[in-house]
Amino acid sequence: MPAKTATAARPAAAQGAAPALAQSRGGPLATPMRGAAPAPGADCACGGGCPRCISAAPPGLQRQIDPAPASRPPLLRGTPVRGDCTLASGRFAWAIVPGSGSMGGCFRVQIVFLPGWLEVFRPGGGYLSPAVGARIVPDMRPIALVQTVAAVQGGFGERPAVDVTRRDTDPYYGARWDSAGGAWADEPTATQEGCASLPEAVASSGYAGGSRHSRASSYGAVINDSPMTNVGERKDFQTTAVVMASAEPLGSLTWSIVHDGTRATVGAVACHEQPQPNVPFGTPGHGEMLRDYYVSTPRSVVDGFAVDSASLPAGAATVLDGVVRSLAGSTPRTVVVSGAATPDETGPRALSQARADSVAGYLTSHGVLPGAISVEARGATAARQPVGTPGADAANRRVELTVVG
């Protein structure tokens, strides 16, 4: 099946963003893929993929993305402990190394996702034409990793859930909202330190501490984690790369850690173009777990705001009265109120602020002290439901509330 041209197939925000990272499907910084035909600028070490060679290419040389996933399955290399895989929208690399633990299996985990796509250069444009060069074009949109986990022990399992702490105000691993800067920032504290440090587990990114999301100034999303299994337990994980502004999943890595009663090992690792249902549970998938996350204790959502409006929608009082009650106990608690809008609305950042202020106003009018409320305006930077799917606009025009304490 003929592929579309790169400029027609990829988001405008990423077009022409960074042509310098030339590589093949074989590795993160490998030499460009070469074909049988002579490359334009054959004296250049790039193999035909650098800007100079592209500009000197004959008019008939076509830029195309790699074939669709149906005709090119993910390229998986390595072992469950260490390896990498190439997808249509990027590349995962992982290192999952058993460590030491007094009560079971302790692991040091690093997972890296490098977003981008393979751009192939062929004379004449058809796939029967020999490739004369290729490069990976990085996707510079803000992209984060969302991780889900389920534990199985003694034949009994728990429902998979997004892998976050109760205090988290977003589902992303490696991203936190910086209210002062009005943007997403890295999350250097998003790592567990319960296991012995295993520096040999560091994968190809060279990023050693905490976790981060991928963007133009800091390319590559990274998870550093130290999960543990109890004796006789298995934990199944799925790590999914997500475009934060649109909630579009770019691919996922499924992996597991196991303690068979004697030793801790790494289970099967697999790469997927789309998030998978969670085995052995079957039904809870990536989207369903994200929906559950936003309404799981201590989180609540007021959604369904009218276009360009900050007026509280019908049904908001029911949700907000529950938050008021949760803040009325003897234990000191605070609430983070995060407003959001959609890109098609007028002034998404200001509108998200107005929506959060409307919710905060309701809380204070019902007895919540202003000092117990923190307000965030996230604009159109973090969709709750993938843009373009049924009901997404109503779900994404929202205010999230997270009770802390």
C-alpha positions in Angstrom: 0.0 0.0 0.0 1.6 3.3 -1.0 2.4 5.6 1.9 1.6 9.2 2.2 4.3 11.8 2.0 5.7 12.7 5.4 4.4 16.3 5.3 0.9 15.1 4.6 0.9 12.3 7.2 2.3 14.0 10.3 1.1 16.9 12.5 1.9 20.4 11.6 3.6 21.0 14.9 6.2 18.4 14.0 6.8 19.1 10.3 10.3 20.1 9.7 11.0 20.4 13.4 14.4 18.7 13.6 15.9 17.0 10.6 19.3 16.4 12.2 18.7 13.1 14.0 19.6 10.7 11.2 19.3 7.0 11.9 18.1 3.6 10.7 15.7 1.1 12.1 18.7 -0.6 13.7 19.6 1.7 16.5 19.2 5.1 18.1 22.2 6.7 16.5 23.0 4.3 13.7 24.0 5.3 10.2 21.1 6.0 7.8 19.6 3.1 5.9 21.2 2.7 2.4 19.7 1.2 -0.7 21.2 -0.3 -3.9 20.9 2.9 -5.9 23.6 5.6 -5.5 22.7 8.2 -2.9 22.5 11.9 -3.8 25.6 13.5 -2.5 27.4 10.1 -2.5 30.5 11.6 -1.1 28.6 12.5 2.1 28.8 10.1 5.1 25.1 10.6 5.8 24.0 8.2 3.0 21.6 10.8 1.5 19.6 11.8 4.6 21.2 15.1 5.6 19.8 18.5 4.7 22.6 19.2 2.2 21.9 15.9 0.3 18.2 16.4 0.4 18.4 19.8 -1.1 20.7 18.5 -3.8 18.4 15.5 -4.6 16.8 15.2 -8.0 13.2 16.4 -8.3 11.9 12.8 -8.7 13.2 11.8 -5.2 10.2 11.4 -2.9 10.1 11.6 0.8 7.8 9.0 2.3 7.1 7.6 5.8 7.8 4.0 6.4 5.1 1.5 5.4 1.9 1.3 7.5 2.1 -1.0 10.6 0.0 -3.6 8.8 2.8 -4.1 6.3 5.6 -3.6 8.7 5.2 -5.2 12.2 7.2 -3.7 15.1 10.9 -4.5 14.9 11.8 -6.1 18.2 15.4 -6.8 19.3 17.1 -7.9 22.4 16.0 -9.8 25.4 13.3 -9.3 28.2 16.1 -7.8 30.3 17.4 -5.3 27.7 16.3 -4.5 24.2 14.5 -2.1 21.9 11.7 -2.0 19.3 10.8 0.3 16.5 7.2 1.3 15.8 5.6 3.5 13.2 5.7 6.5 15.6 8.8 6.0 17.5 11.2 3.7 19.3 11.1 2.1 22.8 14.3 1.0 24.6 14.2 -0.8 27.9 16.4 -2.2 30.7 14.7 -4.3 33.3 17.2 -5.7 35.7 16.5 -7.8 38.8 18.2 -6.4 41.9 18.2 -7.4 45.5 15.3 -7.3 47.9 14.6 -8.6 51.4 11.0 -9.6 50.8 10.9 -10.7 47.2 12.0 -9.4 43.9 13.4 -5.9 43.5 14.0 -4.5 40.0 15.7 -1.4 38.5 13.8 -0.3 35.4 14.4 2.3 32.8 12.1 2.7 29.8 12.8 5.3 27.1 10.6 6.3 24.2 12.1 8.3 21.3 9.1 9.7 19.3 9.5 10.1 15.5 9.0 8.4 12.2 11.2 6.9 9.5 11.4 9.0 6.4 12.6 7.1 3.4 13.9 8.6 0.2 13.2 6.7 -3.1 13.5 7.8 -6.7 10.1 7.9 -8.4 8.2 7.5 -5.1 7.0 3.8 -5.4 7.9 1.2 -2.8 9.4 -0.9 -5.5 12.0 1.8 -6.1 15.2 1.2 -4.1 15.7 3.3 -1.0 18.6 5.7 -1.4 18.5 7.1 2.1 16.5 7.4 5.3 16.4 9.2 8.5 14.3 9.4 11.7 12.4 12.7 12.0 11.8 13.4 15.7 8.3 14.3 16.9 8.8 17.3 19.1 5.3 17.5 20.5 5.0 17.1 24.3 4.8 13.4 24.8 4.6 11.5 28.1 4.4 8.0 29.3 1.4 6.6 31.0 2.0 3.3 32.9 -0.6 0.8 34.1 0.0 -2.1 36.5 -1.9 -5.2 37.7 -0.7 -7.7 40.3 -1.6 -11.4 40.3 -0.8 -13.7 43.3 -2.1 -17.1 44.2 -4.5 -17.1 41.3 -6.1 -13.8 42.4 -5.6 -10.6 40.6 -6.4 -6.9 41.1 -7.9 -4.7 38.5 -5.2 -2.9 36.5 -4.8 0.8 37.3 -2.8 3.8 36.2 0.6 3.6 38.1 0.6 6.8 40.1 0.5 7.8 43.7 -2.5 9.2 45.5 -1.0 12.7 45.5 -0.5 12.8 41.7 -2.7 15.3 39.9 -2.1 13.9 36.4 -1.7 10.3 35.0 1.7 11.1 33.3 4.9 9.5 34.5 7.7 12.1 34.2 5.6 15.2 33.8 4.1 17.6 36.4 2.3 20.9 35.9 4.4 24.0 36.7 1.9 26.6 37.7 4.5 29.4 37.8 5.7 28.6 34.3 2.3 27.7 32.9 3.6 24.6 31.3 4.5 20.9 31.8 7.9 20.3 33.5 9.9 17.2 34.2 9.3 15.1 37.3 12.7 14.2 38.7 11.1 12.8 41.9 8.9 10.3 39.9 11.0 7.3 40.7 11.0 4.8 43.6 14.1 4.2 45.6 13.2 1.0 47.3 15.7 -1.1 45.4 19.4 -1.1 45.3 20.8 1.2 42.7 21.8 -0.6 39.5 23.6 1.8 37.2 24.1 -0.9 34.6 20.3 -0.9 34.0 20.5 2.5 32.3 19.3 2.2 28.7 20.4 4.2 25.7 19.2 7.6 26.7 22.0 8.4 29.1 19.4 10.0 31.4 20.1 8.7 34.9 17.7 10.3 37.4 14.0 10.7 37.9 11.6 10.6 35.0 10.8 13.1 32.2 8.5 13.7 29.3 9.6 14.4 25.7 9.5 17.8 24.0 11.5 20.0 21.8 14.0 21.1 24.5 14.3 17.6 26.1 13.9 14.9 23.5 12.9 11.4 24.7 10.4 10.4 27.4 12.0 8.4 30.3 10.8 6.3 33.2 13.2 5.4 36.0 11.4 3.1 38.4 12.1 0.4 41.0 9.1 -1.9 41.3 9.0 -4.9 43.6 7.3 -8.3 43.5 6.4 -10.2 46.6 7.1 -13.9 46.8 4.8 -15.8 44.4 3.6 -12.6 42.7 3.5 -11.4 39.1 3.0 -7.8 38.1 1.9 -7.0 34.5 2.8 -3.5 33.2 1.9 -1.5 30.1 3.9 1.6 29.3 2.1 3.8 26.7 3.5 6.9 24.9 0.8 9.5 24.7 0.7 13.0 23.0 -0.4 15.1 26.0 -2.4 17.7 24.1 -4.5 15.2 22.2 -4.4 12.0 24.3 -3.3 10.2 21.1 -1.5 6.9 22.0 1.6 6.4 19.9 2.4 2.8 20.9 3.0 0.7 24.0 5.4 -1.7 25.7 4.0 -4.6 27.7 6.3 -6.3 30.3 6.1 -8.2 33.5 8.1 -9.0 36.5 7.7 -12.4 38.3 8.7 -14.0 41.6 8.2 -17.8 41.4 8.9 -18.4 45.1 12.6 -18.9 44.5 13.8 -16.0 42.4 12.7 -12.8 40.7 12.8 -12.7 36.9 11.6 -10.6 34.0 8.7 -11.9 32.0 7.8 -11.4 28.4 8.3 -8.0 26.8 6.3 -7.1 23.7 5.9 -3.9 21.6 2.5 -2.8 20.1 1.4 0.0 17.7 -1.7 0.5 19.9 -2.3 -0.1 23.7 -3.5 -3.6 24.4 -6.1 -5.1 26.8 -4.5 -6.1 30.0 -3.9 -9.8 30.3 -5.2 -11.8 32.2 -8.0 -9.3 32.8 -9.0 -8.8 29.2 -11.3 -5.9 29.2 -9.7 -3.0 31.1 -7.7 -1.3 28.4 -5.6 1.9 28.3 -8.6 4.2 27.6 -10.8 2.7 30.2 -8.2 2.9 32.9 -7.5 6.5 32.1 -11.3 7.2 32.4 -11.2 5.4 35.8 -8.2 7.4 36.9 -9.8 10.8 36.6 -12.7 9.7 38.9 -10.9 7.5 41.3 -10.4 8.7 44.9 -9.1 11.3 45.7 -10.0 12.7 42.2 -13.1 14.2 40.8 -14.0 15.8 37.4 -16.5 18.4 36.4 -16.8 18.2 32.6 -19.2 19.1 29.8 -18.6 22.9 29.9 -20.2 24.6 27.0 -18.0 25.9 24.2 -16.2 29.1 25.3 -18.0 29.1 28.6 -16.9 29.0 32.2 -20.4 28.6 33.7 -20.7 25.4 35.7 -22.5 22.7 33.7 -25.5 20.8 34.9 -24.6 18.2 37.5 -21.5 20.0 38.7 -23.0 20.7 42.1 -23.3 16.9 42.8 -19.6 16.4 42.2 -18.5 19.6 44.0 -20.7 18.9 47.1 -18.8 15.6 47.4 -15.5 17.4 47.4 -16.7 19.9 50.0 -17.6 17.0 52.3 -14.2 15.4 51.8 -12.5 18.6 52.9 -14.7 19.1 55.9 -13.1 16.4 58.1 -10.7 16.9 61.0 -7.7 16.0 58.9 -6.2 19.1 57.2 -6.6 18.7 53.5 -6.2 20.8 50.4 -7.6 20.6 46.9 -5.9 21.2 43.5 -8.3 22.6 41.0 -7.1 22.2 37.4 -8.9 23.8 34.5 -8.7 22.6 30.9 -10.1 23.6 27.5 -10.0 22.4 23.9 -7.8 23.8 21.1 -10.9 25.0 19.1 -12.1 27.3 21.9 -11.2 31.0 22.1 -8.2 31.6 24.4 -7.8 28.1 25.9 -5.4 29.1 28.6 -7.6 32.0 29.9 -10.7 29.9 29.5 -9.2 27.1 31.5 -8.3 29.6 34.2 -11.9 30.9 34.3 -13.3 27.4 34.6 -11.0 26.6 37.5 -12.0 29.9 39.1 -15.7 29.1 38.8 -15.2 25.8 40.5 -13.0 27.4 43.2 -15.7 30.0 43.7 -18.3 27.3 44.3 -16.1 25.6 46.9 -15.4 28.8 48.8 -19.2 29.7 48.8 -19.8 26.4 50.4 -17.3 26.9 53.3 -14.0 25.8 51.9 -11.2 28.2 53.0 -9.5 29.9 50.0 -6.1 28.9 51.5 -7.1 25.2 51.0 -7.5 25.7 47.2 -4.7 25.7 44.6 -5.8 26.7 41.1 -4.1 25.6 37.8 -4.9 26.6 34.2 -3.6 24.0 31.8 -5.2 25.4 28.7 -5.4 22.8 25.8 -2.2 21.0 26.8 -3.6 17.8 28.3 -6.6 16.0 26.8 -8.5 13.5 29.0 -9.9 11.6 26.0 -8.4 11.3 22.6 -9.3 14.2 20.4 -11.7 13.2 17.6 -13.3 10.3 19.5 -17.0 10.4 20.4 -17.6 12.5 23.5 -14.0 13.9 23.6 -14.9 17.6 23.4 -17.3 17.3 26.4 -14.8 15.2 28.4 -11.9 17.6 27.7 -13.7 20.8 28.5 -13.3 20.2 32.2 -12.0 20.9 35.6 -10.2 18.2 37.6 -10.1 18.3 41.4 -7.5 16.3 43.5 -7.9 16.3 47.3 -4.5 16.1 49.0 -3.8 15.2 52.6 
